[in-house]
Amino acid sequence: MTLISNYMYDETIPFEFMGVDHFVSIVVFIILCIAIPLFAKTRLNEEQQHSVGIIIGSLVLFSYLSWVLLEIAGGTFSIKLHLPFHLCRAANILVFFVLVYRSPLAYEIVFFWGLTVIHAVITPDITQGFPHYHFIRYWLSHQLMIIAIIYATFVYDMRPNKKSIYVSFFSLIIFFAITIPINLLLKANYFWICGKPPVGTILDFFGPWPWYLIVATILALIHFYFFYYLTNYVLSKTSK
């Protein structure tokens, strides 16, 4: 038990913003965003494509569930810290239903939630560097999640539409509203509603509490529109 908890919170190899580990992880992410969907689309049949999708979706879900299980095994699990009330964790669960069951509703929601997480790729809120478990977990739960959404779009031929923007945004508001009483009840800080992350992130540029919540919400909707039009543009070019 002690060995697990000591390892989980060991910061012997600290994460360095835009250090070698961070930079390489971004480069690998960009390459795989193109390579995996392209290979699956051009070289695999439908059954094989779905098999790859199941693997990707399962790895994304595993990134969250394995963390919870290790915290439980190490005796450090906390309902204030490890429940799925952060956006990326909820999205990790939804991605599984998209890639494994091809759920249209889960896709509509997570398409925009997941792509907005791109900021977390650039400014990760982790303290351990490669090859620590938390570094790899973070990569799977963020970078691979985005790859999964791209995979569903270009390989499964699932598509967002205008309505999807509002479905996803109002789902985000509902998720936000549910998380507020959870935070009050548990005296937690899920979804960073009560304060910013303990490490530097893009939220630092959005002003103090509670203004950064308002700014982030407005920017989320703008991002939803941006990713919708960007996706349609890319699809129009690749379909020719």
C-alpha positions as CSV (number, residue, x, y, z in Angstrom):
1,M,0.0,0.0,0.0
2,T,2.7,2.4,1.0
3,L,4.8,1.7,-2.1
4,I,1.8,2.5,-4.3
5,S,0.9,5.8,-2.5
6,N,4.6,6.8,-2.4
7,Y,4.9,6.2,-6.1
8,M,1.7,8.0,-7.0
9,Y,2.9,11.2,-5.3
10,D,6.6,10.9,-6.1
11,E,7.8,14.0,-7.9
12,T,11.5,12.9,-8.3
13,I,11.0,13.5,-12.0
14,P,9.1,16.8,-12.2
15,F,7.1,17.9,-15.1
16,E,8.7,20.9,-17.0
17,F,6.4,23.1,-19.1
18,M,7.7,22.9,-22.7
19,G,10.5,20.7,-21.5
20,V,11.7,17.8,-23.7
21,D,9.0,15.4,-22.4
22,H,6.3,17.9,-23.0
23,F,7.5,19.0,-26.4
24,V,8.0,15.4,-27.6
25,S,4.5,14.4,-26.3
26,I,3.0,17.2,-28.4
27,V,4.9,16.2,-31.5
28,V,3.9,12.5,-31.1
29,F,0.3,13.7,-30.5
30,I,0.2,15.7,-33.8
31,I,1.7,12.8,-35.8
32,L,-0.8,10.2,-34.4
33,C,-3.7,12.6,-34.9
34,I,-3.1,12.2,-38.7
35,A,-1.4,8.7,-38.8
36,I,-4.0,6.6,-36.9
37,P,-7.2,7.8,-38.6
38,L,-5.4,7.8,-42.0
39,F,-4.1,4.3,-41.6
40,A,-7.4,3.0,-40.4
41,K,-9.4,4.7,-43.1
42,T,-7.2,3.5,-46.0
43,R,-5.8,0.2,-44.8
44,L,-8.4,-1.5,-42.6
45,N,-11.9,-2.9,-43.2
46,E,-14.9,-1.9,-41.1
47,E,-14.5,-4.6,-38.6
48,Q,-10.8,-3.9,-38.1
49,Q,-11.6,-0.2,-37.8
50,H,-14.0,-0.9,-35.0
51,S,-11.5,-3.1,-33.3
52,V,-9.0,-0.2,-33.3
53,G,-11.7,2.1,-32.1
54,I,-12.5,-0.2,-29.2
55,I,-8.8,-0.3,-28.2
56,I,-8.6,3.5,-28.3
57,G,-11.8,4.1,-26.4
58,S,-10.8,1.5,-23.8
59,L,-7.4,3.1,-23.3
60,V,-9.0,6.5,-22.7
61,L,-11.4,5.1,-20.2
62,F,-8.6,3.1,-18.6
63,S,-6.6,6.3,-18.1
64,Y,-9.2,7.5,-15.6
65,L,-10.4,4.2,-14.0
66,S,-6.8,3.0,-13.4
67,W,-6.0,6.2,-11.5
68,V,-9.0,5.6,-9.2
69,L,-8.1,2.0,-8.6
70,L,-4.5,2.9,-7.8
71,E,-5.6,5.6,-5.4
72,I,-7.9,3.1,-3.7
73,A,-5.1,0.5,-3.6
74,G,-2.7,3.0,-2.1
75,G,-5.2,4.2,0.5
76,T,-5.2,7.7,-0.9
77,F,-8.5,7.8,-2.7
78,S,-10.5,10.9,-1.9
79,I,-14.1,11.8,-2.9
80,K,-12.9,15.4,-3.0
81,L,-10.3,14.7,-5.7
82,H,-11.0,11.6,-7.7
83,L,-14.6,11.5,-8.8
84,P,-15.5,12.1,-12.5
85,F,-16.6,15.8,-12.0
86,H,-13.8,17.4,-14.0
87,L,-14.7,17.9,-17.7
88,C,-11.9,15.7,-19.1
89,R,-12.8,12.8,-16.8
90,A,-16.5,12.9,-17.9
91,A,-15.3,13.2,-21.5
92,N,-13.1,10.1,-21.0
93,I,-16.2,8.1,-20.1
94,L,-18.2,9.5,-23.0
95,V,-15.4,8.7,-25.5
96,F,-15.7,5.1,-24.5
97,F,-19.3,5.0,-25.6
98,V,-18.5,6.8,-28.8
99,L,-15.7,4.5,-29.9
100,V,-17.1,1.2,-28.6
101,Y,-20.9,1.7,-29.1
102,R,-20.9,4.6,-31.6
103,S,-23.4,6.5,-29.5
104,P,-24.6,9.6,-31.5
105,L,-25.5,11.5,-28.4
106,A,-22.2,10.8,-26.6
107,Y,-20.4,11.9,-29.9
108,E,-22.4,15.2,-30.1
109,I,-21.5,16.1,-26.5
110,V,-17.9,14.9,-26.4
111,F,-16.9,16.2,-29.8
112,F,-16.8,19.7,-28.6
113,W,-15.9,19.0,-25.0
114,G,-13.0,16.9,-26.0
115,L,-11.5,19.2,-28.7
116,T,-11.7,22.1,-26.2
117,V,-9.4,20.1,-24.0
118,I,-6.6,20.9,-26.5
119,H,-5.6,23.7,-24.1
120,A,-4.9,21.1,-21.4
121,V,-2.4,19.5,-23.9
122,I,-0.6,22.8,-24.1
123,T,-0.8,23.7,-20.4
124,P,-1.0,20.4,-18.5
125,D,-1.9,20.5,-14.8
126,I,0.4,17.7,-13.7
127,T,3.6,17.7,-11.7
128,Q,5.3,14.5,-12.7
129,G,7.3,14.1,-15.9
130,F,7.9,11.1,-18.2
131,P,7.9,8.1,-17.6
132,H,5.8,8.5,-14.4
133,Y,2.4,7.0,-14.5
134,H,0.7,10.4,-14.1
135,F,2.4,11.7,-17.2
136,I,1.3,8.7,-19.3
137,R,-2.2,8.8,-17.8
138,Y,-2.5,12.5,-18.6
139,W,-1.4,11.8,-22.2
140,L,-4.0,9.0,-22.6
141,S,-6.8,11.0,-21.0
142,H,-6.2,14.2,-23.0
143,Q,-4.1,13.6,-26.2
144,L,-5.5,10.2,-26.9
145,M,-9.0,11.4,-26.2
146,I,-8.7,14.1,-28.9
147,I,-7.3,11.4,-31.3
148,A,-10.3,9.3,-30.4
149,I,-12.7,12.1,-31.4
150,I,-10.8,12.6,-34.7
151,Y,-11.0,8.9,-35.3
152,A,-14.8,8.8,-34.8
153,T,-15.2,11.7,-37.2
154,F,-13.0,10.5,-40.0
155,V,-13.1,6.7,-39.7
156,Y,-16.6,6.1,-38.3
157,D,-17.9,9.0,-40.4
158,M,-19.8,10.5,-37.4
159,R,-20.5,14.2,-37.9
160,P,-21.3,17.2,-35.7
161,N,-24.0,19.5,-36.9
162,K,-25.2,22.9,-35.8
163,K,-27.6,21.3,-33.3
164,S,-24.6,19.5,-31.8
165,I,-23.1,22.8,-30.7
166,Y,-26.1,23.6,-28.5
167,V,-26.5,20.0,-27.3
168,S,-22.9,20.0,-26.2
169,F,-23.0,23.5,-24.7
170,F,-26.1,23.0,-22.7
171,S,-24.8,19.6,-21.5
172,L,-21.7,21.6,-20.4
173,I,-24.0,24.0,-18.4
174,I,-25.9,21.1,-16.9
175,F,-22.6,19.4,-15.9
176,F,-21.4,22.7,-14.4
177,A,-24.7,23.1,-12.5
178,I,-24.5,19.6,-11.1
179,T,-20.9,20.0,-10.0
180,I,-21.6,23.2,-7.9
181,P,-23.6,21.4,-5.2
182,I,-21.2,18.4,-5.4
183,N,-18.4,20.9,-4.5
184,L,-20.4,22.5,-1.8
185,L,-21.4,19.1,-0.3
186,L,-17.9,17.7,-0.4
187,K,-15.9,20.9,0.0
188,A,-14.2,20.0,-3.2
189,N,-13.0,22.0,-6.2
190,Y,-14.2,19.9,-9.2
191,F,-14.2,21.6,-12.6
192,W,-12.0,24.3,-11.0
193,I,-15.3,26.1,-10.0
194,C,-14.0,27.2,-6.6
195,G,-10.5,28.1,-7.6
196,K,-7.9,27.7,-10.3
197,P,-5.6,24.6,-10.6
198,P,-2.6,24.5,-8.3
199,V,-0.3,24.7,-11.3
200,G,-0.2,27.3,-14.1
201,T,-2.8,26.8,-16.8
202,I,-4.6,28.9,-19.4
203,L,-7.2,29.9,-16.7
204,D,-4.5,32.2,-15.3
205,F,-5.1,34.5,-18.3
206,F,-8.8,34.7,-17.6
207,G,-8.8,36.9,-14.5
208,P,-9.6,36.2,-10.9
209,W,-12.5,34.1,-9.5
210,P,-15.3,34.2,-10.5
211,W,-14.5,36.0,-13.7
212,Y,-12.4,33.3,-15.1
213,L,-15.5,31.0,-15.0
214,I,-17.5,33.4,-17.1
215,V,-14.7,34.0,-19.6
216,A,-14.0,30.3,-19.9
217,T,-17.7,29.6,-20.6
218,I,-17.9,32.2,-23.3
219,L,-14.7,31.0,-24.9
220,A,-16.0,27.4,-24.7
221,L,-19.0,28.4,-26.9
222,I,-16.7,30.3,-29.3
223,H,-14.4,27.2,-29.5
224,F,-17.4,25.0,-30.2
225,Y,-18.3,27.2,-33.2
226,F,-14.7,27.3,-34.3
227,F,-14.2,23.5,-34.2
228,Y,-17.6,23.0,-36.0
229,Y,-16.6,25.2,-38.9
230,L,-13.0,23.9,-38.9
231,T,-14.2,20.3,-39.1
232,N,-16.6,21.0,-41.9
233,Y,-13.8,22.8,-43.8
234,V,-11.4,19.9,-43.4
235,L,-14.1,17.3,-44.3
236,S,-14.9,19.3,-47.4
237,K,-11.3,19.2,-48.5
238,T,-10.6,15.6,-47.7
239,S,-13.8,14.3,-49.4
240,K,-12.7,15.7,-52.8
